[in-house]
C-alpha cells in the first residue's frame, strides 16, 4: 500500500516550518501556472533517469494535478527502494501558497 498525505496536511507542515522533500511530477506547462515553492520539479516521464538525484533515506512527497500520476510515481519509487508518499487530490485540492515555476 502506498502511503498518502493530504494537501491540507502538507500545507500545515510547511506553515509550521517543517522541511519537506516535495517532488512535483507535472508537465512544464502545468507548473508554469503555479507549484508549491518548496517543491522540486521532475517531470513524471523523466523520473527513471533522475533516480540518482534522489536519496533512499529521504521521505519524498510526490505531487501532481489530481493525485493519479503521483500515485504511479510513488509506486515506482517504492518498488525501486525509495520512500515515497502520494499527496492525494493533487494540486487541485491544495490551498497553500503557490508560485509559478521560475
PDB file as gemmi writes it, atoms N, CA and C in Angstrom:
CRYST1    1.000    1.000    1.000  90.00  90.00  90.00 P 1                      
ATOM      1  N   UNK A   1       0.835  -1.194   0.000  1.00  0.00           N  
ATOM      2  CA  UNK A   1       0.000   0.000   0.000  1.00  0.00           C  
ATOM      3  C   UNK A   1       0.879   1.257   0.000  1.00  0.00           C  
ATOM      4  N   UNK A   2       0.471   2.237  -0.754  1.00  0.00           N  
ATOM      5  CA  UNK A   2       1.244   3.475  -0.880  1.00  0.00           C  
ATOM      6  C   UNK A   2       0.810   4.449   0.210  1.00  0.00           C  
ATOM      7  N   UNK A   3       1.766   4.969   0.990  1.00  0.00           N  
ATOM      8  CA  UNK A   3       1.398   5.969   1.998  1.00  0.00           C  
ATOM      9  C   UNK A   3       0.821   7.215   1.329  1.00  0.00           C  
ATOM     10  N   UNK A   4      -0.109   7.886   2.016  1.00  0.00           N  
ATOM     11  CA  UNK A   4      -0.712   9.097   1.463  1.00  0.00           C  
ATOM     12  C   UNK A   4      -0.681  10.226   2.487  1.00  0.00           C  
ATOM     13  N   UNK A   5      -0.761  11.426   1.966  1.00  0.00           N  
ATOM     14  CA  UNK A   5      -0.882  12.631   2.778  1.00  0.00           C  
ATOM     15  C   UNK A   5      -1.807  13.565   2.011  1.00  0.00           C  
ATOM     16  N   UNK A   6      -2.583  14.351   2.711  1.00  0.00           N  
ATOM     17  CA  UNK A   6      -3.472  15.281   2.013  1.00  0.00           C  
ATOM     18  C   UNK A   6      -2.743  16.599   1.751  1.00  0.00           C  
ATOM     19  N   UNK A   7      -3.255  17.351   0.790  1.00  0.00           N  
ATOM     20  CA  UNK A   7      -2.699  18.670   0.520  1.00  0.00           C  
ATOM     21  C   UNK A   7      -2.798  19.565   1.740  1.00  0.00           C  
ATOM     22  N   UNK A   8      -3.878  19.392   2.507  1.00  0.00           N  
ATOM     23  CA  UNK A   8      -4.073  20.180   3.730  1.00  0.00           C  
ATOM     24  C   UNK A   8      -2.963  19.877   4.741  1.00  0.00           C  
ATOM     25  N   UNK A   9      -2.623  18.598   4.890  1.00  0.00           N  
ATOM     26  CA  UNK A   9      -1.547  18.211   5.818  1.00  0.00           C  
ATOM     27  C   UNK A   9      -0.205  18.769   5.355  1.00  0.00           C  
ATOM     28  N   UNK A  10       0.040  18.743   4.048  1.00  0.00           N  
ATOM     29  CA  UNK A  10       1.282  19.308   3.510  1.00  0.00           C  
ATOM     30  C   UNK A  10       1.332  20.802   3.807  1.00  0.00           C  
ATOM     31  N   UNK A  11       0.224  21.502   3.550  1.00  0.00           N  
ATOM     32  CA  UNK A  11       0.180  22.945   3.797  1.00  0.00           C  
ATOM     33  C   UNK A  11       0.474  23.250   5.264  1.00  0.00           C  
ATOM     34  N   UNK A  12      -0.159  22.499   6.175  1.00  0.00           N  
ATOM     35  CA  UNK A  12       0.042  22.723   7.608  1.00  0.00           C  
ATOM     36  C   UNK A  12       1.497  22.495   7.997  1.00  0.00           C  
ATOM     37  N   UNK A  13       2.104  21.429   7.479  1.00  0.00           N  
ATOM     38  CA  UNK A  13       3.507  21.139   7.810  1.00  0.00           C  
ATOM     39  C   UNK A  13       4.417  22.266   7.322  1.00  0.00           C  
ATOM     40  N   UNK A  14       4.177  22.742   6.105  1.00  0.00           N  
ATOM     41  CA  UNK A  14       5.004  23.823   5.564  1.00  0.00           C  
ATOM     42  C   UNK A  14       4.813  25.102   6.380  1.00  0.00           C  
ATOM     43  N   UNK A  15       3.567  25.391   6.743  1.00  0.00           N  
ATOM     44  CA  UNK A  15       3.299  26.600   7.520  1.00  0.00           C  
ATOM     45  C   UNK A  15       3.909  26.516   8.915  1.00  0.00           C  
ATOM     46  N   UNK A  16       4.098  25.289   9.413  1.00  0.00           N  
ATOM     47  CA  UNK A  16       4.739  25.093  10.712  1.00  0.00           C  
ATOM     48  C   UNK A  16       6.259  25.059  10.597  1.00  0.00           C  
ATOM     49  N   UNK A  17       6.772  25.298   9.393  1.00  0.00           N  
ATOM     50  CA  UNK A  17       8.215  25.370   9.196  1.00  0.00           C  
ATOM     51  C   UNK A  17       8.905  24.041   8.991  1.00  0.00           C  
ATOM     52  N   UNK A  18       8.140  22.970   8.791  1.00  0.00           N  
ATOM     53  CA  UNK A  18       8.778  21.675   8.558  1.00  0.00           C  
ATOM     54  C   UNK A  18       9.451  21.663   7.188  1.00  0.00           C  
ATOM     55  N   UNK A  19      10.593  20.991   7.126  1.00  0.00           N  
ATOM     56  CA  UNK A  19      11.298  20.821   5.863  1.00  0.00           C  
ATOM     57  C   UNK A  19      10.793  19.538   5.206  1.00  0.00           C  
ATOM     58  N   UNK A  20      10.132  19.672   4.081  1.00  0.00           N  
ATOM     59  CA  UNK A  20       9.599  18.513   3.371  1.00  0.00           C  
ATOM     60  C   UNK A  20      10.315  18.354   2.037  1.00  0.00           C  
ATOM     61  N   UNK A  21      10.500  17.097   1.628  1.00  0.00           N  
ATOM     62  CA  UNK A  21      11.075  16.814   0.310  1.00  0.00           C  
ATOM     63  C   UNK A  21       9.914  16.584  -0.647  1.00  0.00           C  
ATOM     64  N   UNK A  22       9.530  17.638  -1.362  1.00  0.00           N  
ATOM     65  CA  UNK A  22       8.392  17.586  -2.265  1.00  0.00           C  
ATOM     66  C   UNK A  22       8.884  17.467  -3.700  1.00  0.00           C  
ATOM     67  N   UNK A  23       8.261  16.575  -4.472  1.00  0.00           N  
ATOM     68  CA  UNK A  23       8.580  16.458  -5.898  1.00  0.00           C  
ATOM     69  C   UNK A  23       7.284  16.601  -6.680  1.00  0.00           C  
ATOM     70  N   UNK A  24       7.242  17.617  -7.536  1.00  0.00           N  
ATOM     71  CA  UNK A  24       6.089  17.865  -8.402  1.00  0.00           C  
ATOM     72  C   UNK A  24       6.390  17.204  -9.742  1.00  0.00           C  
ATOM     73  N   UNK A  25       5.564  16.236 -10.142  1.00  0.00           N  
ATOM     74  CA  UNK A  25       5.840  15.452 -11.349  1.00  0.00           C  
ATOM     75  C   UNK A  25       5.009  15.889 -12.553  1.00  0.00           C  
ATOM     76  N   UNK A  26       4.361  17.066 -12.449  1.00  0.00           N  
ATOM     77  CA  UNK A  26       3.535  17.539 -13.562  1.00  0.00           C  
ATOM     78  C   UNK A  26       4.402  18.034 -14.720  1.00  0.00           C  
ATOM     79  N   UNK A  27       3.737  18.282 -15.832  1.00  0.00           N  
ATOM     80  CA  UNK A  27       4.427  18.762 -17.029  1.00  0.00           C  
ATOM     81  C   UNK A  27       4.829  20.225 -16.865  1.00  0.00           C  
ATOM     82  N   UNK A  28       5.742  20.685 -17.718  1.00  0.00           N  
ATOM     83  CA  UNK A  28       6.255  22.055 -17.627  1.00  0.00           C  
ATOM     84  C   UNK A  28       5.151  23.110 -17.699  1.00  0.00           C  
ATOM     85  N   UNK A  29       4.167  22.917 -18.603  1.00  0.00           N  
ATOM     86  CA  UNK A  29       3.116  23.924 -18.725  1.00  0.00           C  
ATOM     87  C   UNK A  29       2.224  23.962 -17.484  1.00  0.00           C  
ATOM     88  N   UNK A  30       2.119  22.840 -16.773  1.00  0.00           N  
ATOM     89  CA  UNK A  30       1.305  22.813 -15.559  1.00  0.00           C  
ATOM     90  C   UNK A  30       1.988  23.556 -14.414  1.00  0.00           C  
ATOM     91  N   UNK A  31       3.284  23.338 -14.218  1.00  0.00           N  
ATOM     92  CA  UNK A  31       3.964  24.010 -13.109  1.00  0.00           C  
ATOM     93  C   UNK A  31       4.163  25.491 -13.402  1.00  0.00           C  
ATOM     94  N   UNK A  32       4.105  25.874 -14.674  1.00  0.00           N  
ATOM     95  CA  UNK A  32       4.212  27.296 -15.021  1.00  0.00           C  
ATOM     96  C   UNK A  32       3.032  28.074 -14.438  1.00  0.00           C  
ATOM     97  N   UNK A  33       1.905  27.386 -14.231  1.00  0.00           N  
ATOM     98  CA  UNK A  33       0.719  28.027 -13.665  1.00  0.00           C  
ATOM     99  C   UNK A  33       0.805  28.142 -12.149  1.00  0.00           C  
ATOM    100  N   UNK A  34       1.728  27.433 -11.542  1.00  0.00           N  
ATOM    101  CA  UNK A  34       1.895  27.520 -10.097  1.00  0.00           C  
ATOM    102  C   UNK A  34       2.209  26.177  -9.478  1.00  0.00           C  
ATOM    103  N   UNK A  35       3.173  26.188  -8.571  1.00  0.00           N  
ATOM    104  CA  UNK A  35       3.525  24.986  -7.828  1.00  0.00           C  
ATOM    105  C   UNK A  35       3.910  25.400  -6.416  1.00  0.00           C  
ATOM    106  N   UNK A  36       4.012  24.435  -5.519  1.00  0.00           N  
ATOM    107  CA  UNK A  36       4.435  24.729  -4.153  1.00  0.00           C  
ATOM    108  C   UNK A  36       5.889  25.201  -4.225  1.00  0.00           C  
ATOM    109  N   UNK A  37       6.191  26.388  -3.707  1.00  0.00           N  
ATOM    110  CA  UNK A  37       7.545  26.953  -3.887  1.00  0.00           C  
ATOM    111  C   UNK A  37       8.664  26.044  -3.400  1.00  0.00           C  
ATOM    112  N   UNK A  38       8.418  25.244  -2.361  1.00  0.00           N  
ATOM    113  CA  UNK A  38       9.462  24.372  -1.808  1.00  0.00           C  
ATOM    114  C   UNK A  38       9.672  23.107  -2.636  1.00  0.00           C  
ATOM    115  N   UNK A  39       8.793  22.850  -3.594  1.00  0.00           N  
ATOM    116  CA  UNK A  39       8.861  21.591  -4.346  1.00  0.00           C  
ATOM    117  C   UNK A  39       9.940  21.634  -5.416  1.00  0.00           C  
ATOM    118  N   UNK A  40      10.483  20.453  -5.680  1.00  0.00           N  
ATOM    119  CA  UNK A  40      11.401  20.268  -6.798  1.00  0.00           C  
ATOM    120  C   UNK A  40      10.566  19.745  -7.965  1.00  0.00           C  
ATOM    121  N   UNK A  41      10.838  20.240  -9.167  1.00  0.00           N  
ATOM    122  CA  UNK A  41      10.068  19.810 -10.326  1.00  0.00           C  
ATOM    123  C   UNK A  41      10.849  18.763 -11.102  1.00  0.00           C  
ATOM    124  N   UNK A  42      10.290  17.555 -11.177  1.00  0.00           N  
ATOM    125  CA  UNK A  42      10.855  16.489 -12.015  1.00  0.00           C  
ATOM    126  C   UNK A  42       9.686  15.898 -12.799  1.00  0.00           C  
ATOM    127  N   UNK A  43       9.640  16.132 -14.103  1.00  0.00           N  
ATOM    128  CA  UNK A  43       8.533  15.636 -14.937  1.00  0.00           C  
ATOM    129  C   UNK A  43       8.438  14.112 -14.813  1.00  0.00           C  
ATOM    130  N   UNK A  44       7.199  13.625 -14.673  1.00  0.00           N  
ATOM    131  CA  UNK A  44       6.960  12.199 -14.444  1.00  0.00           C  
ATOM    132  C   UNK A  44       7.757  11.298 -15.386  1.00  0.00           C  
ATOM    133  N   UNK A  45       7.736  11.611 -16.671  1.00  0.00           N  
ATOM    134  CA  UNK A  45       8.398  10.753 -17.651  1.00  0.00           C  
ATOM    135  C   UNK A  45       9.906  10.693 -17.510  1.00  0.00           C  
ATOM    136  N   UNK A  46      10.485  11.626 -16.755  1.00  0.00           N  
ATOM    137  CA  UNK A  46      11.942  11.638 -16.601  1.00  0.00           C  
ATOM    138  C   UNK A  46      12.393  11.034 -15.268  1.00  0.00           C  
ATOM    139  N   UNK A  47      11.453  10.612 -14.441  1.00  0.00           N  
ATOM    140  CA  UNK A  47      11.809  10.066 -13.118  1.00  0.00           C  
ATOM    141  C   UNK A  47      12.819   8.908 -13.209  1.00  0.00           C  
ATOM    142  N   UNK A  48      12.607   7.916 -14.109  1.00  0.00           N  
ATOM    143  CA  UNK A  48      13.558   6.782 -14.119  1.00  0.00           C  
ATOM    144  C   UNK A  48      15.015   7.207 -14.295  1.00  0.00           C  
ATOM    145  N   UNK A  49      15.279   8.202 -15.152  1.00  0.00           N  
ATOM    146  CA  UNK A  49      16.680   8.607 -15.335  1.00  0.00           C  
ATOM    147  C   UNK A  49      17.148   9.619 -14.291  1.00  0.00           C  
ATOM    148  N   UNK A  50      16.235  10.051 -13.429  1.00  0.00           N  
ATOM    149  CA  UNK A  50      16.593  11.017 -12.381  1.00  0.00           C  
ATOM    150  C   UNK A  50      16.818  10.350 -11.024  1.00  0.00           C  
ATOM    151  N   UNK A  51      16.709   9.035 -10.959  1.00  0.00           N  
ATOM    152  CA  UNK A  51      16.787   8.351  -9.670  1.00  0.00           C  
ATOM    153  C   UNK A  51      18.086   8.635  -8.926  1.00  0.00           C  
ATOM    154  N   UNK A  52      19.169   8.853  -9.656  1.00  0.00           N  
ATOM    155  CA  UNK A  52      20.448   9.100  -8.975  1.00  0.00           C  
ATOM    156  C   UNK A  52      20.459  10.433  -8.223  1.00  0.00           C  
ATOM    157  N   UNK A  53      19.492  11.312  -8.514  1.00  0.00           N  
ATOM    158  CA  UNK A  53      19.371  12.584  -7.785  1.00  0.00           C  
ATOM    159  C   UNK A  53      18.707  12.389  -6.428  1.00  0.00           C  
ATOM    160  N   UNK A  54      18.026  11.251  -6.257  1.00  0.00           N  
ATOM    161  CA  UNK A  54      17.232  11.022  -5.060  1.00  0.00           C  
ATOM    162  C   UNK A  54      18.004  10.192  -4.041  1.00  0.00           C  
ATOM    163  N   UNK A  55      17.639  10.388  -2.768  1.00  0.00           N  
ATOM    164  CA  UNK A  55      18.293   9.707  -1.659  1.00  0.00           C  
ATOM    165  C   UNK A  55      17.323   8.679  -1.080  1.00  0.00           C  
ATOM    166  N   UNK A  56      17.789   7.443  -0.930  1.00  0.00           N  
ATOM    167  CA  UNK A  56      16.894   6.385  -0.443  1.00  0.00           C  
ATOM    168  C   UNK A  56      16.507   6.561   1.022  1.00  0.00           C  
ATOM    169  N   UNK A  57      17.179   7.433   1.746  1.00  0.00           N  
ATOM    170  CA  UNK A  57      16.835   7.668   3.155  1.00  0.00           C  
ATOM    171  C   UNK A  57      15.825   8.799   3.315  1.00  0.00           C  
ATOM    172  N   UNK A  58      15.571   9.557   2.259  1.00  0.00           N  
ATOM    173  CA  UNK A  58      14.667  10.706   2.330  1.00  0.00           C  
ATOM    174  C   UNK A  58      13.241  10.274   2.040  1.00  0.00           C  
ATOM    175  N   UNK A  59      12.305  10.818   2.793  1.00  0.00           N  
ATOM    176  CA  UNK A  59      10.877  10.561   2.553  1.00  0.00           C  
ATOM    177  C   UNK A  59      10.370  11.626   1.588  1.00  0.00           C  
ATOM    178  N   UNK A  60      10.047  11.228   0.371  1.00  0.00           N  
ATOM    179  CA  UNK A  60       9.579  12.167  -0.643  1.00  0.00           C  
ATOM    180  C   UNK A  60       8.052  12.206  -0.672  1.00  0.00           C  
ATOM    181  N   UNK A  61       7.511  13.400  -0.844  1.00  0.00           N  
ATOM    182  CA  UNK A  61       6.075  13.561  -1.070  1.00  0.00           C  
ATOM    183  C   UNK A  61       5.908  13.902  -2.544  1.00  0.00           C  
ATOM    184  N   UNK A  62       5.144  13.071  -3.249  1.00  0.00           N  
ATOM    185  CA  UNK A  62       5.002  13.197  -4.699  1.00  0.00           C  
ATOM    186  C   UNK A  62       3.679  13.902  -5.010  1.00  0.00           C  
ATOM    187  N   UNK A  63       3.759  14.884  -5.909  1.00  0.00           N  
ATOM    188  CA  UNK A  63       2.626  15.769  -6.195  1.00  0.00           C  
ATOM    189  C   UNK A  63       2.349  15.798  -7.697  1.00  0.00           C  
ATOM    190  N   UNK A  64       1.061  15.759  -8.068  1.00  0.00           N  
ATOM    191  CA  UNK A  64       0.668  16.026  -9.456  1.00  0.00           C  
ATOM    192  C   UNK A  64      -0.601  16.872  -9.424  1.00  0.00           C  
ATOM    193  N   UNK A  65      -1.367  16.861 -10.496  1.00  0.00           N  
ATOM    194  CA  UNK A  65      -2.560  17.700 -10.554  1.00  0.00           C  
ATOM    195  C   UNK A  65      -3.684  17.147  -9.680  1.00  0.00           C  
ATOM    196  N   UNK A  66      -3.966  15.840  -9.815  1.00  0.00           N  
ATOM    197  CA  UNK A  66      -5.119  15.269  -9.123  1.00  0.00           C  
ATOM    198  C   UNK A  66      -4.774  14.113  -8.194  1.00  0.00           C  
ATOM    199  N   UNK A  67      -3.545  13.613  -8.249  1.00  0.00           N  
ATOM    200  CA  UNK A  67      -3.144  12.513  -7.375  1.00  0.00           C  
ATOM    201  C   UNK A  67      -2.958  11.178  -8.067  1.00  0.00           C  
ATOM    202  N   UNK A  68      -3.281  11.090  -9.359  1.00  0.00           N  
ATOM    203  CA  UNK A  68      -3.167   9.815 -10.074  1.00  0.00           C  
ATOM    204  C   UNK A  68      -1.727   9.569 -10.527  1.00  0.00           C  
ATOM    205  N   UNK A  69      -1.136  10.538 -11.223  1.00  0.00           N  
ATOM    206  CA  UNK A  69       0.255  10.372 -11.666  1.00  0.00           C  
ATOM    207  C   UNK A  69       1.191  10.234 -10.469  1.00  0.00           C  
ATOM    208  N   UNK A  70       0.924  11.033  -9.427  1.00  0.00           N  
ATOM    209  CA  UNK A  70       1.800  10.969  -8.253  1.00  0.00           C  
ATOM    210  C   UNK A  70       1.701   9.606  -7.567  1.00  0.00           C  
ATOM    211  N   UNK A  71       0.520   8.992  -7.620  1.00  0.00           N  
ATOM    212  CA  UNK A  71       0.392   7.640  -7.056  1.00  0.00           C  
ATOM    213  C   UNK A  71       1.248   6.660  -7.851  1.00  0.00           C  
ATOM    214  N   UNK A  72       1.229   6.779  -9.174  1.00  0.00           N  
ATOM    215  CA  UNK A  72       2.037   5.899 -10.017  1.00  0.00           C  
ATOM    216  C   UNK A  72       3.523   6.113  -9.779  1.00  0.00           C  
ATOM    217  N   UNK A  73       3.948   7.369  -9.658  1.00  0.00           N  
ATOM    218  CA  UNK A  73       5.356   7.657  -9.396  1.00  0.00           C  
ATOM    219  C   UNK A  73       5.744   7.149  -8.014  1.00  0.00           C  
ATOM    220  N   UNK A  74       4.874   7.339  -7.032  1.00  0.00           N  
ATOM    221  CA  UNK A  74       5.146   6.839  -5.682  1.00  0.00           C  
ATOM    222  C   UNK A  74       5.356   5.327  -5.707  1.00  0.00           C  
ATOM    223  N   UNK A  75       4.472   4.623  -6.422  1.00  0.00           N  
ATOM    224  CA  UNK A  75       4.593   3.165  -6.524  1.00  0.00           C  
ATOM    225  C   UNK A  75       5.924   2.790  -7.163  1.00  0.00           C  
ATOM    226  N   UNK A  76       6.294   3.468  -8.242  1.00  0.00           N  
ATOM    227  CA  UNK A  76       7.559   3.193  -8.929  1.00  0.00           C  
ATOM    228  C   UNK A  76       8.746   3.411  -7.984  1.00  0.00           C  
ATOM    229  N   UNK A  77       8.730   4.529  -7.261  1.00  0.00           N  
ATOM    230  CA  UNK A  77       9.836   4.821  -6.346  1.00  0.00           C  
ATOM    231  C   UNK A  77       9.934   3.773  -5.248  1.00  0.00           C  
ATOM    232  N   UNK A  78       8.799   3.406  -4.659  1.00  0.00           N  
ATOM    233  CA  UNK A  78       8.800   2.401  -3.590  1.00  0.00           C  
ATOM    234  C   UNK A  78       9.328   1.073  -4.115  1.00  0.00           C  
ATOM    235  N   UNK A  79       8.894   0.689  -5.327  1.00  0.00           N  
ATOM    236  CA  UNK A  79       9.364  -0.569  -5.924  1.00  0.00           C  
ATOM    237  C   UNK A  79      10.866  -0.552  -6.168  1.00  0.00           C  
ATOM    238  N   UNK A  80      11.431   0.649  -6.284  1.00  0.00           N  
ATOM    239  CA  UNK A  80      12.873   0.779  -6.526  1.00  0.00           C  
ATOM    240  C   UNK A  80      13.652   1.129  -5.251  1.00  0.00           C  
ATOM    241  N   UNK A  81      13.009   0.961  -4.100  1.00  0.00           N  
ATOM    242  CA  UNK A  81      13.710   1.098  -2.833  1.00  0.00           C  
ATOM    243  C   UNK A  81      13.729   2.486  -2.229  1.00  0.00           C  
ATOM    244  N   UNK A  82      12.894   3.387  -2.749  1.00  0.00           N  
ATOM    245  CA  UNK A  82      12.822   4.748  -2.200  1.00  0.00           C  
ATOM    246  C   UNK A  82      11.608   4.877  -1.289  1.00  0.00           C  
ATOM    247  N   UNK A  83      11.602   5.939  -0.482  1.00  0.00           N  
ATOM    248  CA  UNK A  83      10.465   6.226   0.400  1.00  0.00           C  
ATOM    249  C   UNK A  83       9.631   7.313  -0.254  1.00  0.00           C  
ATOM    250  N   UNK A  84       8.368   7.002  -0.534  1.00  0.00           N  
ATOM    251  CA  UNK A  84       7.516   7.959  -1.234  1.00  0.00           C  
ATOM    252  C   UNK A  84       6.115   7.951  -0.644  1.00  0.00           C  
ATOM    253  N   UNK A  85       5.523   9.135  -0.582  1.00  0.00           N  
ATOM    254  CA  UNK A  85       4.156   9.326  -0.111  1.00  0.00           C  
ATOM    255  C   UNK A  85       3.404  10.108  -1.179  1.00  0.00           C  
ATOM    256  N   UNK A  86       2.199   9.658  -1.504  1.00  0.00           N  
ATOM    257  CA  UNK A  86       1.388  10.324  -2.519  1.00  0.00           C  
ATOM    258  C   UNK A  86       0.541  11.419  -1.879  1.00  0.00           C  
ATOM    259  N   UNK A  87       0.608  12.643  -2.436  1.00  0.00           N  
ATOM    260  CA  UNK A  87      -0.282  13.707  -1.980  1.00  0.00           C  
ATOM    261  C   UNK A  87      -1.616  13.522  -2.694  1.00  0.00           C  
ATOM    262  N   UNK A  88      -2.609  13.013  -1.964  1.00  0.00           N  
ATOM    263  CA  UNK A  88      -3.910  12.711  -2.562  1.00  0.00           C  
ATOM    264  C   UNK A  88      -4.628  13.995  -2.956  1.00  0.00           C  
ATOM    265  N   UNK A  89      -5.340  13.909  -4.070  1.00  0.00           N  
ATOM    266  CA  UNK A  89      -6.080  15.076  -4.557  1.00  0.00           C  
ATOM    267  C   UNK A  89      -5.228  16.063  -5.317  1.00  0.00           C  
ATOM    268  N   UNK A  90      -3.916  15.913  -5.233  1.00  0.00           N  
ATOM    269  CA  UNK A  90      -3.002  16.754  -6.001  1.00  0.00           C  
ATOM    270  C   UNK A  90      -3.174  18.240  -5.765  1.00  0.00           C  
ATOM    271  N   UNK A  91      -2.686  19.004  -6.725  1.00  0.00           N  
ATOM    272  CA  UNK A  91      -2.725  20.460  -6.616  1.00  0.00           C  
ATOM    273  C   UNK A  91      -4.155  20.999  -6.716  1.00  0.00           C  
ATOM    274  N   UNK A  92      -5.086  20.200  -7.244  1.00  0.00           N  
ATOM    275  CA  UNK A  92      -6.483  20.635  -7.301  1.00  0.00           C  
ATOM    276  C   UNK A  92      -7.032  20.899  -5.904  1.00  0.00           C  
ATOM    277  N   UNK A  93      -6.529  20.155  -4.907  1.00  0.00           N  
ATOM    278  CA  UNK A  93      -7.022  20.291  -3.537  1.00  0.00           C  
ATOM    279  C   UNK A  93      -6.051  21.027  -2.629  1.00  0.00           C  
ATOM    280  N   UNK A  94      -4.997  21.620  -3.172  1.00  0.00           N  
ATOM    281  CA  UNK A  94      -4.002  22.292  -2.338  1.00  0.00           C  
ATOM    282  C   UNK A  94      -4.375  23.761  -2.184  1.00  0.00           C  
ATOM    283  N   UNK A  95      -4.482  24.209  -0.927  1.00  0.00           N  
ATOM    284  CA  UNK A  95      -4.934  25.571  -0.683  1.00  0.00           C  
ATOM    285  C   UNK A  95      -3.810  26.496  -0.222  1.00  0.00           C  
ATOM    286  N   UNK A  96      -2.602  25.951  -0.107  1.00  0.00           N  
ATOM    287  CA  UNK A  96      -1.491  26.771   0.372  1.00  0.00           C  
ATOM    288  C   UNK A  96      -0.925  27.663  -0.722  1.00  0.00           C  
ATOM    289  N   UNK A  97       0.168  28.307  -0.377  1.00  0.00           N  
ATOM    290  CA  UNK A  97       0.828  29.236  -1.286  1.00  0.00           C  
ATOM    291  C   UNK A  97       1.414  28.498  -2.477  1.00  0.00           C  
ATOM    292  N   UNK A  98       1.247  29.066  -3.656  1.00  0.00           N  
ATOM    293  CA  UNK A  98       1.894  28.518  -4.853  1.00  0.00           C  
ATOM    294  C   UNK A  98       2.541  29.669  -5.604  1.00  0.00           C  
ATOM    295  N   UNK A  99       3.483  29.324  -6.452  1.00  0.00           N  
ATOM    296  CA  UNK A  99       4.149  30.323  -7.278  1.00  0.00           C  
ATOM    297  C   UNK A  99       4.486  29.664  -8.613  1.00  0.00           C  
ATOM    298  N   UNK A 100       4.469  30.424  -9.712  1.00  0.00           N  
ATOM    299  CA  UNK A 100       4.886  29.845 -10.986  1.00  0.00           C  
ATOM    300  C   UNK A 100       6.322  29.368 -10.888  1.00  0.00           C  
ATOM    301  N   UNK A 101       6.614  28.280 -11.593  1.00  0.00           N  
ATOM    302  CA  UNK A 101       7.992  27.786 -11.608  1.00  0.00           C  
ATOM    303  C   UNK A 101       8.877  28.817 -12.283  1.00  0.00           C  
ATOM    304  N   UNK A 102      10.016  29.079 -11.675  1.00  0.00           N  
ATOM    305  CA  UNK A 102      10.973  30.032 -12.267  1.00  0.00           C  
ATOM    306  C   UNK A 102      11.658  29.420 -13.464  1.00  0.00           C  
TER     307      UNK A 102                                                      
END                                                                             
